[in-house]
Structures are given as structure tokens and as C-alpha cells.
Amino acid sequence: MQKRIPFYFFLLLSALSLAQIGGRTTYQFLNLVSSPRQAALGGKVITNYDHDVSQALFNPASINIEMDNKLALNYVNYLGDINYGSAAYAYSWDGRENTFFAGVTYINYGTFDGRDEQGNPTGDFTGNEVALSVGYAKNIPWTKFHIGANAKVISSRLEQFSSFGAAIDVGVFYRDEEKGFNAALVVRNFGAQLTPYNEVKENLPFEVSLGLSQRLQNVPVRWHLTFENLQNWNLSFSNPNRAQFNLNGGVAEEEVGFVQEFLRHVVVGAELFPERAFSLRLGYNFRRAEELRIVDQRTFAGISAGFGLKMNRLRFNYTHARYSTAGNTGLFGLAIDFL
């Protein structure tokens, strides 16, 4: 547990912090990518503006009329007994002028064998976390800009410890429909842990992301470029397995240069036939690839691929990705159009 740190960098986004992000905040499940479409494009893509109601979980400014009366259900069978997923729904009223969004993100860590200090059984226990979100977006009159926000409440229970928190996401979306160009800036998980697990409050996984995407004119492809964790420049760490030993027995730790540090913020993706009944998706996450890289072994970490299939009022999405060296992960999604 660490002491609470005020979010001064929210007001000064250019003042990048110099600390790594792993293990320093609570409610880490808020940044899990549970949408198969988003995962296939590398993760944390914030520049889709269409029927995909799951997109609003990561960028509330993307809430739009095409999401009206659509329900998305996403599921991930992760590692062991760990399962997580999300559900999202949007509805328009007042002459279809206003669209509101509701979503839920959850994770279940499975069942664990309880033991005391001497190793004696104390009974099984579980752990789970959930976040409920509501959101709304609006076009700024006479402009190509959209603004939106999500408000969410967070509940977490780990064995006999429980915690409660609240946060907001704020997004700005620029959309040039004629040129097929999108740009977005999102500030996520700005909030506080209202009830800590054990007296000391912790920070939420605050994050700032910037995204760009372009639909090519002569090819049915939309590419995506996302810069994640802009509030934190130093995402790297020195891996002891990559240390260099010299003849004198000295050890030189791994050094991460400017370019490698920059690439850890980059996510790229492309979608073929994004507006058709069948689409193919491919993405690459540089940070995930580097963190899962094993010396002298090819793991294909960082690469993700998937597809989407539309059948009448149903859309099925699937993605194959690698989030751990222990194995690959499949993400499943089903979207239902009730119109």
C-alpha cells in the first residue's frame, strides 16, 4: 500500500511523471481490454466511431446515434480460473437527439485455498471486482468535435477485504467524416478510492491516451495509431535476464533508450472491411511485446488478430492475443441490435 498522491498532473499533462505503472495503483482491472475488436487492434484503441457500443467503455466521446438500442456482451477466459468481461448498452431518445450509455466491467479471480500462518486449511475464498458506468456524449454545435464523459462506481472484494471507489472518464473526439479521419484524447479513471481495503487509500490507474485513425480512400482499410499512458513517460524496467556479463565478472544492466521508451507508448492496428459484414483485424502492442519478450526465444507477443462477422441483427467478434508467456487468450464478443 502506498500513500495517496494528488492528481496534479491532470492539470499539467505535459509534466510527465517518471515512475513505472505496474503494481502502483488499485483497481487495475479497469484497464483490461475485454472488447475483442479493440483487443484485435492492439488494445486501448479510442478512435472507432460507429455501431460498436463497447467502444464507449474506453472513450465516452464515441457515444453516438449508431449505438442506439444495441447490446454488446464480451467474455474472456484468461488464465486458470480467472474470467473477465464486459457488457455495454446505448439508448437514444428525445427524437434520437440524445444517446445515453450504460456499461459494466467485471473480473472474477476464481477460488483459492485459504491457509493460516502455519499452513493449515482455513476454507476457500474468492476475489472479484466490478465497475458500473453511465455515459453521455454531445457534438459541439457547428464543429467536428464531440465531448463525452463516463461516471463509474467501483466495487472490489478480495477474500474478507473489500473496497469501494468512484471515477470519471472524459473524452474529446474529432471526426472528419468526409476525409475519413478521426482523432481522440481520453482521460480515464480520474477518481478516488472512497473505502480502502485496510485503512490506507491507494491511487486509481489514471491514464491519458491519444489516438489517430484514417480510412483509406482506395482501399477498404482503416488504420489506428494510439499513444497510451501519456501521463507517464517511463514505462520500462531493467530486466535482469538481459544483463550483459563481461570477462571481469562485471554486470551491465539493460539500458532502455529514448526510442525504445517511446515505442512502449505506441499501439498500432488495422481493420480490413470495417464497414462490411465480415472484417479482419490485426494489431501490435509494442509495450506488451517487450515485456513478454524472452531472450533467444520467439514468442510473437504483442501481436493480436481477430475478425468480426455480422449476421442479420447479430455481430460475432473473436480475437486471439497473447497476454502472458503461460499461454494465449481468446476473446469472444456478441453484439445484438434490437432495432
Secondary structure, DSSP 8 states (H G I E B T S, - for coil): -------GGGT-TTS-B-S--TTSSS-GGGG----HHHHHTTS------SS-GGGGGT-GGG--GGGTTEEEEEEEE-STT-EEEEEEEEEEETTTTEEEEEEEEEEEEEEEEEE-TT--EEEEEEEEEEEEEEEEEEE-TTSSEEEEEEEEEEEEEETTEEEEEEEEEEEEEEEETTTTEEEEEEEEEEEEEEE-SSSS------EEEEEEEEE-SSSSEEEEEEE--TTBS------GGG-EE-TTS-EE-----HHHHHHTTEEEEEEESTTSSEEEEEEEEHHHHHHT-BTTB---TTEEEEEEEEETTEEEEEEEEEEETTEEEEEEEEEEE--
